[in-house]
Amino acid sequence: MTLFDEDIKYMRMALDEAHKAFDADEIPIGAVVVCQGRVIGRGHNLTEMLNDVTAHAEMQAITAAANTLGGKYLQDCTLYVTVEPCLMCSGAIGWSQLSRIVYGASDDKRGYSTFIHRHPFHPKAAITPGVLADECKELMQLFFKKKR
């Protein structure tokens, strides 16, 4: 399986998480953390359910992954997230030392790249944007259209 095929496979899992958020009337963002071909953390937005502005999909997935590994550093792991991380999540991604960040849709309003021109992740982290971007974007648009 090529890296591209793996990216599609795991982004589909992140989209499954985003659909869970959608179904729970949460902003539909999902995330998974993969290490050595194994999903070690999953999450979707829980900000409404937990009444917690920090309960983003990335934060949920990072916490689950750290608990799975028994440590706070996620070196040699990849985060797949359906929407470009915000500044808060980018900071957590950097502190957790994730080696690779793969995201779907860009976020022109709240994504990290809107605020800074250099990525805030670990200096050696690789970033792959745009994986299944149209599907990720469509889900977000559907959610907000439903809200109006």
WOFENSUL-V95776 format. One record per run of one state. SS is the DSSP state (hx for helix, st for strand, lp for the rest). FROM is the first residue (numbers start at 0). TO is the last residue. If there is no record, write none. Layout:
# WOFENSUL-V95776
SS & FROM & TO
SS & FROM & TO
This chain:
# WOFENSUL-V95776
lp & 0 & 1
hx & 2 & 22
lp & 23 & 28
st & 29 & 34
lp & 35 & 36
st & 37 & 43
lp & 44 & 45
hx & 46 & 49
lp & 50 & 55
hx & 56 & 68
lp & 69 & 75
st & 76 & 82
lp & 83 & 84
st & 85 & 85
hx & 86 & 95
lp & 96 & 98
st & 99 & 104
lp & 105 & 109
st & 110 & 110
hx & 111 & 114
lp & 115 & 124
st & 125 & 127
lp & 128 & 131
hx & 132 & 146
lp & 147 & 147
